């Protein structure tokens, strides 16, 4: 998929989630910030390949959702008891789940974007919340947003892929 196609999917799913799950939007003051981070996650996770499959895990689709995380999102957020397993391969549904999961992490960590991004990467709802654990996994955030990493830590990230692809 192209970046524009993924941006459109994120925009559509974000609006739907906001309209139907407003309780998760307590800490969101800037809709574009969430969309931008969602786009960066999709790019980092799958390079916008809707059929991406991780050979080392059950992660699949644009947002590389693990089976357990997918089931948790469907059960806890969407209140769906059972879905068609293959639906996760649909770009629109995968985007819906991925953005919804990211927003819940953002809400869970009281609007702390760095923790939300890292928690997304850790998978499911069981990410440990200790500061030490997040510090160990800061490289995921650093890879997505090397310029943010520089601003917060005074260091320059080594991965410039996102910058080259137009991520700001």
C-alpha positions in Angstrom: 0.0 0.0 0.0 1.1 3.6 -0.5 1.6 6.0 2.4 -1.4 8.0 1.2 -3.6 4.9 1.3 -2.5 4.0 4.8 -3.0 7.6 5.9 -6.5 7.5 4.6 -7.2 4.2 6.4 -5.8 5.7 9.6 -8.0 8.8 9.2 -11.1 6.8 8.6 -10.5 4.4 11.5 -9.5 7.1 13.9 -12.8 9.0 13.3 -14.7 5.8 13.8 -12.9 5.0 17.0 -13.3 8.5 18.3 -17.0 8.5 17.6 -17.6 5.1 19.2 -15.0 4.9 22.0 -14.7 8.4 23.3 -13.8 7.3 26.8 -10.3 6.5 25.5 -9.7 10.1 24.3 -9.3 11.7 27.7 -5.6 12.6 27.1 -5.7 13.4 23.4 -5.4 17.1 22.7 -3.9 16.7 19.2 -5.6 14.2 16.9 -2.8 14.6 14.3 -0.2 13.5 16.8 -2.0 10.2 17.3 -2.5 9.7 13.5 1.2 10.6 12.8 2.4 8.1 15.4 0.0 5.4 14.1 1.4 6.0 10.6 5.0 5.6 11.9 4.1 2.4 13.7 2.5 1.0 10.6 5.5 1.9 8.5 8.0 0.5 11.1 6.0 -2.7 11.6 5.2 -3.6 8.0 6.6 -1.0 5.7 3.0 -0.6 4.6 2.7 -4.2 3.4 -0.8 -5.2 4.3 0.1 -8.9 4.0 3.2 -8.7 6.2 3.8 -11.7 8.4 6.4 -12.0 11.1 8.3 -15.3 10.7 9.2 -15.3 14.4 5.7 -14.7 15.9 2.0 -14.5 15.1 2.2 -10.8 14.1 0.5 -10.0 10.9 -0.9 -7.2 8.7 -0.1 -3.5 8.5 0.1 -3.0 12.3 1.7 -6.5 12.9 -0.9 -7.5 15.5 -0.1 -10.6 17.5 -3.0 -13.1 17.7 -3.3 -12.6 21.5 -3.3 -8.8 21.2 -5.9 -9.0 18.4 -8.2 -11.2 20.5 -7.7 -8.9 23.5 -8.7 -5.8 21.5 -11.7 -7.5 20.0 -12.8 -8.8 23.4 -12.0 -5.8 25.7 -12.5 -2.8 23.5 -14.9 -4.0 20.8 -16.8 -6.5 22.9 -16.6 -9.1 20.1 -16.7 -12.7 21.3 -15.3 -14.3 18.2 -14.3 -13.1 14.8 -13.1 -14.6 11.6 -9.3 -15.2 12.1 -8.7 -14.1 8.5 -10.3 -10.7 9.0 -7.0 -9.5 10.5 -5.5 -9.7 7.0 -8.0 -7.0 5.8 -6.1 -3.7 5.8 -9.1 -1.7 7.1 -9.7 -4.1 10.0 -6.1 -4.4 10.9 -5.8 -0.6 10.9 -8.9 -0.3 13.1 -7.4 -2.7 15.6 -3.9 -1.3 15.4 -5.0 2.3 15.9 -7.5 1.3 18.6 -4.8 -0.6 20.5 -2.4 2.3 20.2 -5.0 4.8 21.5 -5.8 2.5 24.5 -2.0 2.4 25.3 -1.9 6.2 25.1 -4.9 6.4 27.5 -3.4 3.7 29.8 -0.2 5.7 30.2 -2.0 9.0 30.8 -1.0 10.7 27.6 2.7 9.7 27.8 3.4 9.2 24.0 6.8 7.5 24.5 5.4 4.9 26.9 2.4 4.3 24.6 4.6 3.7 21.6 6.8 1.3 23.6 3.8 -0.5 25.1 2.4 -1.0 21.6 5.6 -2.8 20.7 5.7 -4.9 23.8 2.3 -6.4 22.8 -1.0 -7.3 24.5 -2.1 -5.5 27.6 0.5 -6.9 29.9 3.3 -4.4 29.2 5.2 -3.9 32.4 4.9 -0.3 33.7 8.1 0.2 35.6 10.4 3.0 34.4 13.3 0.6 34.1 11.4 -1.6 31.7 10.5 1.3 29.5 14.1 2.5 29.5 15.2 -0.9 28.3 12.8 -0.7 25.3 13.3 2.9 24.3 15.1 1.8 21.1 11.7 1.1 19.5 10.7 4.7 20.0 14.1 5.8 19.0 13.8 3.9 15.7 10.4 5.4 14.9 11.3 9.0 15.9 15.0 9.6 16.0 14.5 13.4 16.1 12.2 13.1 19.2 14.8 10.9 20.8 17.4 13.6 20.2 15.2 16.2 21.7 14.4 14.2 24.8 17.7 12.6 25.5 20.3 14.8 23.8 21.4 11.9 21.5 20.8 11.3 17.8 19.0 8.1 16.8 20.9 5.8 14.5 18.0 4.8 12.4 17.1 7.4 9.8 14.8 5.3 7.7 11.7 7.1 8.9 13.2 10.6 8.3 14.1 9.6 4.7 10.6 8.4 4.1 9.1 11.7 5.2 8.3 11.1 8.9 8.9 14.3 10.8 
